Amino acid sequence: MARVSPLSKDWEQVAVNAVRRSSAETETVNKSTTKAGREGERMKEKVVAKMRGVVRDCVSKHLYSSAIFFADKVAAMTSDPTDIYMQAQALFLGGHYRRALHLLTASQIVLRDLRFRYLAAKCLEELKLWHQCLEMLGDAKVDEYGNVSDANECNAAYLGKDGEDCEINIISAICFLRGKAHEALENRTQARQWYQAAFREDPLCYEALERLIDNYMLTYEEESKLLSSVKFSSEDGWLSTFYSCLLKKYDKEDAVEAKFKVLEKETWEFSLTDSLFNVSFKNNTDLLVCKADYYHQCGEYQKCFALTSVLLERDPFHLKCTLIHLIASMELCLSNDLYTMASDLVKEYPQNALSWFAVGCYYYCIKNYDQARRFFSKSTSLNGTFAPAWFGVGNAHAAQEESDQAMEPYRTASRLFPGCHLPALYIGMEYMRTHNFKLAEQAKTICPFDPLVYNELGVVAYQAKE
């Protein structure tokens, strides 16, 4: 049997020790690498969180180029859909609609995420690509009362607020954008239905209600029915009352004034998490504008003018108040006030239909009807859904006893604004001028509470010797 040399045993031990040291060193290196990796990930998360905060701060300070720059770097670091969306938002706010649209569509998430789809549709809206905007928002059906029948959207509506009560439902925003697209394509019936759908989905979507009211898309009964069909949370009871003041004021005088008193009282109480606090809208500009509109509708032009004058001193660029102030000034024949306001509006808002309507009001007041008609027409060319300008064109023709020419803008207004009784009233007045008394009675069914309607019906009865 061969003997093992002691020297050979020593070399074997050296080899074993070397292997052990190598394994220990490898383990130490691996631990070190793992630790460095974890620290690196934590550092990356910290940098990303900081950059996200920078992007949000840039947006809040309207530094959109900075927001675009840093959002791009965050998206490159993470490739996270949330960061891609943030980058697209920064591009949208910076006016880079094509880039934002390309980024959203290239991500493929646009087909699965409603936020991506909505933002892509907003880009198409800014680019005035209305058909593509509707395609991006997807197929859905809506009935005449604003009920959406698309199953996928109805299911998504439950997740629309992402658990946050302070957010507007994304489905409501999508419905509203569909309405805007249809209105731009002059499909006002579909626009009206989608605006109703938007408001039904979320009563906090004020813009939908504003479009329905300002564009006279609904009759008084339809407005009331829509508002009563919407469910408000317990702490939003005040909002339901406020909205009711924005609707057409065709109720009897006591009912309308009772609504104002409810909002003006000093002890309006809100119950929220078992705590109470008082608030009053007595001096709120929007509510006082509603009241001025009510005074105008009642024919109390002096009270209307006095109230709007005070409001415009407080908020000189409140355009809804400005419109009521212009009409009251015209009824009171205050040509100097009209001239001053028209000059200021044209200087500040040269592309706004209201500015040129104001110029038309001035010329109408001084009985220069040709010039008045010219500027009223310019107002309609800037905004085809601005109802007062259409009435102005017709009234300027009627003031010169041009009944046939006056009928055209009145009929256009009747088609565009089915919820407004004034086109029918003005058409009736023109029929009365031509002794067609039966057709002159149409407006009463649309607005049975307007005193001007009864005045004209009295004239019809007198002419018919009834």
Contacts in CASP RR format, 6 or more apart in sequence:
PFRMAT RR
TARGET T0000
AUTHOR 0000-0000-0000
METHOD contacts of the structure
MODEL  1
MARVSPLSKDWEQVAVNAVRRSSAETETVNKSTTKAGREGERMKEKVVAK
MRGVVRDCVSKHLYSSAIFFADKVAAMTSDPTDIYMQAQALFLGGHYRRA
LHLLTASQIVLRDLRFRYLAAKCLEELKLWHQCLEMLGDAKVDEYGNVSD
ANECNAAYLGKDGEDCEINIISAICFLRGKAHEALENRTQARQWYQAAFR
EDPLCYEALERLIDNYMLTYEEESKLLSSVKFSSEDGWLSTFYSCLLKKY
DKEDAVEAKFKVLEKETWEFSLTDSLFNVSFKNNTDLLVCKADYYHQCGE
YQKCFALTSVLLERDPFHLKCTLIHLIASMELCLSNDLYTMASDLVKEYP
QNALSWFAVGCYYYCIKNYDQARRFFSKSTSLNGTFAPAWFGVGNAHAAQ
EESDQAMEPYRTASRLFPGCHLPALYIGMEYMRTHNFKLAEQAKTICPFD
PLVYNELGVVAYQAKE
44 77 0 8 1.000
47 77 0 8 1.000
48 74 0 8 1.000
48 77 0 8 1.000
48 78 0 8 1.000
48 83 0 8 1.000
51 70 0 8 1.000
51 73 0 8 1.000
51 74 0 8 1.000
51 77 0 8 1.000
52 74 0 8 1.000
52 83 0 8 1.000
52 86 0 8 1.000
54 66 0 8 1.000
54 70 0 8 1.000
55 67 0 8 1.000
55 70 0 8 1.000
55 71 0 8 1.000
55 74 0 8 1.000
55 86 0 8 1.000
55 90 0 8 1.000
58 64 0 8 1.000
58 66 0 8 1.000
58 67 0 8 1.000
58 70 0 8 1.000
58 90 0 8 1.000
59 67 0 8 1.000
59 89 0 8 1.000
59 90 0 8 1.000
59 93 0 8 1.000
64 90 0 8 1.000
64 93 0 8 1.000
64 94 0 8 1.000
64 95 0 8 1.000
65 94 0 8 1.000
67 90 0 8 1.000
67 93 0 8 1.000
67 94 0 8 1.000
68 87 0 8 1.000
68 90 0 8 1.000
68 91 0 8 1.000
68 94 0 8 1.000
68 96 0 8 1.000
71 83 0 8 1.000
71 86 0 8 1.000
71 87 0 8 1.000
71 89 0 8 1.000
71 90 0 8 1.000
71 91 0 8 1.000
72 87 0 8 1.000
74 83 0 8 1.000
74 86 0 8 1.000
74 87 0 8 1.000
75 83 0 8 1.000
75 84 0 8 1.000
75 86 0 8 1.000
75 87 0 8 1.000
77 83 0 8 1.000
81 107 0 8 1.000
81 109 0 8 1.000
81 113 0 8 1.000
81 116 0 8 1.000
84 103 0 8 1.000
84 104 0 8 1.000
84 107 0 8 1.000
84 109 0 8 1.000
85 113 0 8 1.000
85 115 0 8 1.000
85 116 0 8 1.000
85 119 0 8 1.000
87 103 0 8 1.000
88 100 0 8 1.000
88 103 0 8 1.000
88 104 0 8 1.000
88 116 0 8 1.000
88 119 0 8 1.000
89 100 0 8 1.000
89 119 0 8 1.000
91 97 0 8 1.000
91 99 0 8 1.000
91 100 0 8 1.000
91 103 0 8 1.000
92 100 0 8 1.000
92 119 0 8 1.000
92 122 0 8 1.000
92 123 0 8 1.000
92 126 0 8 1.000
95 126 0 8 1.000
97 123 0 8 1.000
97 126 0 8 1.000
97 127 0 8 1.000
98 123 0 8 1.000
98 127 0 8 1.000
100 119 0 8 1.000
100 120 0 8 1.000
100 123 0 8 1.000
101 120 0 8 1.000
101 123 0 8 1.000
101 124 0 8 1.000
101 127 0 8 1.000
104 110 0 8 1.000
104 116 0 8 1.000
104 119 0 8 1.000
104 120 0 8 1.000
104 123 0 8 1.000
105 120 0 8 1.000
107 116 0 8 1.000
109 116 0 8 1.000
110 116 0 8 1.000
110 117 0 8 1.000
110 120 0 8 1.000
110 136 0 8 1.000
111 117 0 8 1.000
114 156 0 8 1.000
114 160 0 8 1.000
114 170 0 8 1.000
114 171 0 8 1.000
114 174 0 8 1.000
115 170 0 8 1.000
117 136 0 8 1.000
117 137 0 8 1.000
117 138 0 8 1.000
117 174 0 8 1.000
118 137 0 8 1.000
118 170 0 8 1.000
118 173 0 8 1.000
118 174 0 8 1.000
118 177 0 8 1.000
120 136 0 8 1.000
121 133 0 8 1.000
121 136 0 8 1.000
121 137 0 8 1.000
121 174 0 8 1.000
121 177 0 8 1.000
122 177 0 8 1.000
124 130 0 8 1.000
124 132 0 8 1.000
124 133 0 8 1.000
124 136 0 8 1.000
125 133 0 8 1.000
125 177 0 8 1.000
125 180 0 8 1.000
125 181 0 8 1.000
128 184 0 8 1.000
130 181 0 8 1.000
130 184 0 8 1.000
130 185 0 8 1.000
131 185 0 8 1.000
133 177 0 8 1.000
133 181 0 8 1.000
134 178 0 8 1.000
134 181 0 8 1.000
134 182 0 8 1.000
137 174 0 8 1.000
137 177 0 8 1.000
137 178 0 8 1.000
137 181 0 8 1.000
139 150 0 8 1.000
140 148 0 8 1.000
140 149 0 8 1.000
140 150 0 8 1.000
140 153 0 8 1.000
140 178 0 8 1.000
141 148 0 8 1.000
141 149 0 8 1.000
141 150 0 8 1.000
142 148 0 8 1.000
142 149 0 8 1.000
142 175 0 8 1.000
142 190 0 8 1.000
142 193 0 8 1.000
142 194 0 8 1.000
142 196 0 8 1.000
142 197 0 8 1.000
143 149 0 8 1.000
143 193 0 8 1.000
144 193 0 8 1.000
145 193 0 8 1.000
145 196 0 8 1.000
145 229 0 8 1.000
146 193 0 8 1.000
146 194 0 8 1.000
146 196 0 8 1.000
146 197 0 8 1.000
146 200 0 8 1.000
147 197 0 8 1.000
147 200 0 8 1.000
148 154 0 8 1.000
148 171 0 8 1.000
148 175 0 8 1.000
148 197 0 8 1.000
148 201 0 8 1.000
153 171 0 8 1.000
153 174 0 8 1.000
156 170 0 8 1.000
156 171 0 8 1.000
157 169 0 8 1.000
157 171 0 8 1.000
157 201 0 8 1.000
160 167 0 8 1.000
160 169 0 8 1.000
160 170 0 8 1.000
160 171 0 8 1.000
161 167 0 8 1.000
161 168 0 8 1.000
161 169 0 8 1.000
161 170 0 8 1.000
165 233 0 8 1.000
168 202 0 8 1.000
168 204 0 8 1.000
168 205 0 8 1.000
169 201 0 8 1.000
169 202 0 8 1.000
169 204 0 8 1.000
169 205 0 8 1.000
171 201 0 8 1.000
171 202 0 8 1.000
172 198 0 8 1.000
172 199 0 8 1.000
172 201 0 8 1.000
172 202 0 8 1.000
172 204 0 8 1.000
172 205 0 8 1.000
172 208 0 8 1.000
173 198 0 8 1.000
173 205 0 8 1.000
175 194 0 8 1.000
175 195 0 8 1.000
175 197 0 8 1.000
175 198 0 8 1.000
175 201 0 8 1.000
175 208 0 8 1.000
176 194 0 8 1.000
176 195 0 8 1.000
176 198 0 8 1.000
176 205 0 8 1.000
176 207 0 8 1.000
176 208 0 8 1.000
178 190 0 8 1.000
178 194 0 8 1.000
178 197 0 8 1.000
179 190 0 8 1.000
179 191 0 8 1.000
179 194 0 8 1.000
179 195 0 8 1.000
179 198 0 8 1.000
179 211 0 8 1.000
180 191 0 8 1.000
180 211 0 8 1.000
182 188 0 8 1.000
182 190 0 8 1.000
182 191 0 8 1.000
182 194 0 8 1.000
183 191 0 8 1.000
183 211 0 8 1.000
183 215 0 8 1.000
183 385 0 8 1.000
188 217 0 8 1.000
188 416 0 8 1.000
191 211 0 8 1.000
191 217 0 8 1.000
192 212 0 8 1.000
192 217 0 8 1.000
192 218 0 8 1.000
195 208 0 8 1.000
195 209 0 8 1.000
195 211 0 8 1.000
195 212 0 8 1.000
195 217 0 8 1.000
196 208 0 8 1.000
196 212 0 8 1.000
196 218 0 8 1.000
196 226 0 8 1.000
198 205 0 8 1.000
198 207 0 8 1.000
198 208 0 8 1.000
199 205 0 8 1.000
199 208 0 8 1.000
199 209 0 8 1.000
199 212 0 8 1.000
199 226 0 8 1.000
199 230 0 8 1.000
200 226 0 8 1.000
200 229 0 8 1.000
200 230 0 8 1.000
203 209 0 8 1.000
203 230 0 8 1.000
203 231 0 8 1.000
203 232 0 8 1.000
203 236 0 8 1.000
203 239 0 8 1.000
203 240 0 8 1.000
203 243 0 8 1.000
204 239 0 8 1.000
209 243 0 8 1.000
209 246 0 8 1.000
211 217 0 8 1.000
212 218 0 8 1.000
212 223 0 8 1.000
212 226 0 8 1.000
213 223 0 8 1.000
213 246 0 8 1.000
213 247 0 8 1.000
213 248 0 8 1.000
215 385 0 8 1.000
215 387 0 8 1.000
215 416 0 8 1.000
215 417 0 8 1.000
216 387 0 8 1.000
216 416 0 8 1.000
216 417 0 8 1.000
216 418 0 8 1.000
216 419 0 8 1.000
216 420 0 8 1.000
217 417 0 8 1.000
217 418 0 8 1.000
217 419 0 8 1.000
218 226 0 8 1.000
218 418 0 8 1.000
218 419 0 8 1.000
219 418 0 8 1.000
219 419 0 8 1.000
219 446 0 8 1.000
220 247 0 8 1.000
220 248 0 8 1.000
220 250 0 8 1.000
220 419 0 8 1.000
220 447 0 8 1.000
222 419 0 8 1.000
223 247 0 8 1.000
223 248 0 8 1.000
224 247 0 8 1.000
227 240 0 8 1.000
227 243 0 8 1.000
227 244 0 8 1.000
227 247 0 8 1.000
230 240 0 8 1.000
232 239 0 8 1.000
232 240 0 8 1.000
234 271 0 8 1.000
235 270 0 8 1.000
235 271 0 8 1.000
235 272 0 8 1.000
238 263 0 8 1.000
238 268 0 8 1.000
238 270 0 8 1.000
238 279 0 8 1.000
238 281 0 8 1.000
241 259 0 8 1.000
241 262 0 8 1.000
241 263 0 8 1.000
242 263 0 8 1.000
242 281 0 8 1.000
242 286 0 8 1.000
242 287 0 8 1.000
244 259 0 8 1.000
245 259 0 8 1.000
245 260 0 8 1.000
245 263 0 8 1.000
245 287 0 8 1.000
245 290 0 8 1.000
246 290 0 8 1.000
249 256 0 8 1.000
249 293 0 8 1.000
249 294 0 8 1.000
249 297 0 8 1.000
250 447 0 8 1.000
250 448 0 8 1.000
250 449 0 8 1.000
250 450 0 8 1.000
251 449 0 8 1.000
252 449 0 8 1.000
253 298 0 8 1.000
256 294 0 8 1.000
260 287 0 8 1.000
260 290 0 8 1.000
260 291 0 8 1.000
260 294 0 8 1.000
262 268 0 8 1.000
263 280 0 8 1.000
263 281 0 8 1.000
263 282 0 8 1.000
263 284 0 8 1.000
263 287 0 8 1.000
264 280 0 8 1.000
264 281 0 8 1.000
264 282 0 8 1.000
264 287 0 8 1.000
265 280 0 8 1.000
266 278 0 8 1.000
266 280 0 8 1.000
266 282 0 8 1.000
267 278 0 8 1.000
268 278 0 8 1.000
268 279 0 8 1.000
268 280 0 8 1.000
268 281 0 8 1.000
269 276 0 8 1.000
269 277 0 8 1.000
269 278 0 8 1.000
270 276 0 8 1.000
270 277 0 8 1.000
270 279 0 8 1.000
281 287 0 8 1.000
285 311 0 8 1.000
285 314 0 8 1.000
285 315 0 8 1.000
285 318 0 8 1.000
285 321 0 8 1.000
288 307 0 8 1.000
288 311 0 8 1.000
289 308 0 8 1.000
289 311 0 8 1.000
289 318 0 8 1.000
289 320 0 8 1.000
289 321 0 8 1.000
289 324 0 8 1.000
291 307 0 8 1.000
292 304 0 8 1.000
292 307 0 8 1.000
292 308 0 8 1.000
292 311 0 8 1.000
292 321 0 8 1.000
292 324 0 8 1.000
292 325 0 8 1.000
292 328 0 8 1.000
293 304 0 8 1.000
293 324 0 8 1.000
295 301 0 8 1.000
295 303 0 8 1.000
295 304 0 8 1.000
295 307 0 8 1.000
296 304 0 8 1.000
296 324 0 8 1.000
296 327 0 8 1.000
296 328 0 8 1.000
296 331 0 8 1.000
297 450 0 8 1.000
298 451 0 8 1.000
299 331 0 8 1.000
299 451 0 8 1.000
299 452 0 8 1.000
301 328 0 8 1.000
301 331 0 8 1.000
301 332 0 8 1.000
302 332 0 8 1.000
304 324 0 8 1.000
304 328 0 8 1.000
305 325 0 8 1.000
305 328 0 8 1.000
305 329 0 8 1.000
305 332 0 8 1.000
305 334 0 8 1.000
308 321 0 8 1.000
308 324 0 8 1.000
308 325 0 8 1.000
308 328 0 8 1.000
309 325 0 8 1.000
311 318 0 8 1.000
311 321 0 8 1.000
312 318 0 8 1.000
312 321 0 8 1.000
312 322 0 8 1.000
312 325 0 8 1.000
315 321 0 8 1.000
317 348 0 8 1.000
319 349 0 8 1.000
319 352 0 8 1.000
319 354 0 8 1.000
322 341 0 8 1.000
322 345 0 8 1.000
322 354 0 8 1.000
322 358 0 8 1.000
323 354 0 8 1.000
323 357 0 8 1.000
323 388 0 8 1.000
325 341 0 8 1.000
326 338 0 8 1.000
326 341 0 8 1.000
326 354 0 8 1.000
326 357 0 8 1.000
326 358 0 8 1.000
326 361 0 8 1.000
327 361 0 8 1.000
327 388 0 8 1.000
329 337 0 8 1.000
329 338 0 8 1.000
329 341 0 8 1.000
329 361 0 8 1.000
329 365 0 8 1.000
330 338 0 8 1.000
330 361 0 8 1.000
330 364 0 8 1.000
330 365 0 8 1.000
333 365 0 8 1.000
334 365 0 8 1.000
335 362 0 8 1.000
335 365 0 8 1.000
335 366 0 8 1.000
338 358 0 8 1.000
338 361 0 8 1.000
338 362 0 8 1.000
338 365 0 8 1.000
339 362 0 8 1.000
341 358 0 8 1.000
342 355 0 8 1.000
342 358 0 8 1.000
342 359 0 8 1.000
342 360 0 8 1.000
342 361 0 8 1.000
342 362 0 8 1.000
345 352 0 8 1.000
345 354 0 8 1.000
345 355 0 8 1.000
345 358 0 8 1.000
346 355 0 8 1.000
346 356 0 8 1.000
346 358 0 8 1.000
346 359 0 8 1.000
348 355 0 8 1.000
349 355 0 8 1.000
351 382 0 8 1.000
352 382 0 8 1.000
352 383 0 8 1.000
353 379 0 8 1.000
353 380 0 8 1.000
353 382 0 8 1.000
353 383 0 8 1.000
353 384 0 8 1.000
353 386 0 8 1.000
353 389 0 8 1.000
354 379 0 8 1.000
354 386 0 8 1.000
356 375 0 8 1.000
356 376 0 8 1.000
356 378 0 8 1.000
356 379 0 8 1.000
356 382 0 8 1.000
356 389 0 8 1.000
357 375 0 8 1.000
357 376 0 8 1.000
357 379 0 8 1.000
357 386 0 8 1.000
357 388 0 8 1.000
357 389 0 8 1.000
357 392 0 8 1.000
359 375 0 8 1.000
360 371 0 8 1.000
360 372 0 8 1.000
360 374 0 8 1.000
360 375 0 8 1.000
360 376 0 8 1.000
360 379 0 8 1.000
360 392 0 8 1.000
361 372 0 8 1.000
363 369 0 8 1.000
363 371 0 8 1.000
363 372 0 8 1.000
363 375 0 8 1.000
364 372 0 8 1.000
364 376 0 8 1.000
364 392 0 8 1.000
364 395 0 8 1.000
364 396 0 8 1.000
364 399 0 8 1.000
367 399 0 8 1.000
369 396 0 8 1.000
369 397 0 8 1.000
369 399 0 8 1.000
369 400 0 8 1.000
370 396 0 8 1.000
372 392 0 8 1.000
372 396 0 8 1.000
373 392 0 8 1.000
373 393 0 8 1.000
373 394 0 8 1.000
373 396 0 8 1.000
373 397 0 8 1.000
376 389 0 8 1.000
376 390 0 8 1.000
376 392 0 8 1.000
376 393 0 8 1.000
376 394 0 8 1.000
376 396 0 8 1.000
377 389 0 8 1.000
377 393 0 8 1.000
379 386 0 8 1.000
379 389 0 8 1.000
380 386 0 8 1.000
380 389 0 8 1.000
380 390 0 8 1.000
380 393 0 8 1.000
380 409 0 8 1.000
383 389 0 8 1.000
384 390 0 8 1.000
384 416 0 8 1.000
385 416 0 8 1.000
387 413 0 8 1.000
387 416 0 8 1.000
387 417 0 8 1.000
387 420 0 8 1.000
387 422 0 8 1.000
390 409 0 8 1.000
390 410 0 8 1.000
390 412 0 8 1.000
390 413 0 8 1.000
390 416 0 8 1.000
390 423 0 8 1.000
391 409 0 8 1.000
391 410 0 8 1.000
391 413 0 8 1.000
391 422 0 8 1.000
391 423 0 8 1.000
391 426 0 8 1.000
392 409 0 8 1.000
393 409 0 8 1.000
394 405 0 8 1.000
394 406 0 8 1.000
394 408 0 8 1.000
394 409 0 8 1.000
394 410 0 8 1.000
394 426 0 8 1.000
395 406 0 8 1.000
395 426 0 8 1.000
397 403 0 8 1.000
397 405 0 8 1.000
397 406 0 8 1.000
397 409 0 8 1.000
398 406 0 8 1.000
398 426 0 8 1.000
398 429 0 8 1.000
398 430 0 8 1.000
401 433 0 8 1.000
403 430 0 8 1.000
403 433 0 8 1.000
403 434 0 8 1.000
406 426 0 8 1.000
406 430 0 8 1.000
407 427 0 8 1.000
407 430 0 8 1.000
410 423 0 8 1.000
410 426 0 8 1.000
410 427 0 8 1.000
410 430 0 8 1.000
411 423 0 8 1.000
411 427 0 8 1.000
413 420 0 8 1.000
413 422 0 8 1.000
413 423 0 8 1.000
414 423 0 8 1.000
414 424 0 8 1.000
414 427 0 8 1.000
417 423 0 8 1.000
419 446 0 8 1.000
420 446 0 8 1.000
421 443 0 8 1.000
421 446 0 8 1.000
421 447 0 8 1.000
421 450 0 8 1.000
421 453 0 8 1.000
424 442 0 8 1.000
424 443 0 8 1.000
424 446 0 8 1.000
425 443 0 8 1.000
425 447 0 8 1.000
425 450 0 8 1.000
425 452 0 8 1.000
425 453 0 8 1.000
425 456 0 8 1.000
427 439 0 8 1.000
427 442 0 8 1.000
428 439 0 8 1.000
428 440 0 8 1.000
428 441 0 8 1.000
428 442 0 8 1.000
428 443 0 8 1.000
428 456 0 8 1.000
429 440 0 8 1.000
429 456 0 8 1.000
431 437 0 8 1.000
431 439 0 8 1.000
431 440 0 8 1.000
432 440 0 8 1.000
432 456 0 8 1.000
432 459 0 8 1.000
432 460 0 8 1.000
432 463 0 8 1.000
435 463 0 8 1.000
437 460 0 8 1.000
437 463 0 8 1.000
437 464 0 8 1.000
440 456 0 8 1.000
440 457 0 8 1.000
440 460 0 8 1.000
441 457 0 8 1.000
441 460 0 8 1.000
443 450 0 8 1.000
443 453 0 8 1.000
443 456 0 8 1.000
444 453 0 8 1.000
444 454 0 8 1.000
444 457 0 8 1.000
447 453 0 8 1.000
END
